[in-house]
Amino acid sequence: MSEAKKRTRTLTGRVVSNKMDKSITVLVERRVKHPVYGKYMTKSSKVHAHDEKNECNVGDVVSLSESKPISKTKAWQLVSILENALVV
């Protein structure tokens, strides 16, 4: 029997902090429907991700993939920068 290839989870979010060395904080937002009232609400969560080359800036839209735990709070890795932030 061949093993089924395990799909890694991916997230897309906006960088809210890059002050740490080789780490970023990403705000991930998702829209969910309220079970009783049917109104769509925006729920958000912050995750810490590994940024090996320190290439992300605040405001960038990035794609993350799940990885083994790198530290106490980091279990995600930067895959790519989807959209760069406007520098003013």
C-alpha positions, 0 to 999 in steps of 0.5 A: 500500500502506498502512503497517502501524501499528507496535505499541509495547511496553508494560511493567508494573512497580513503582516502586523509585526516584523520586529523579531529576528527571523520571525513575523506576526501575521493576522489571519482573518476569516468570515464565518456565519453566525449559527443562529442569526445568519450574519457573517462575522469576521474572526481573526487570529494572530500566528507567529511564522518563521521568516528566514531571510527577514524579507517581510515588512508590515502590511505585506500579504503573505502565504504561510504553511504549517511546519513542525514547531520551531519555537514555543510559539512558532509552528508556521513558515513563510511560503511567499509574499503575495502582495507588497505593502505600499511604502510611503 
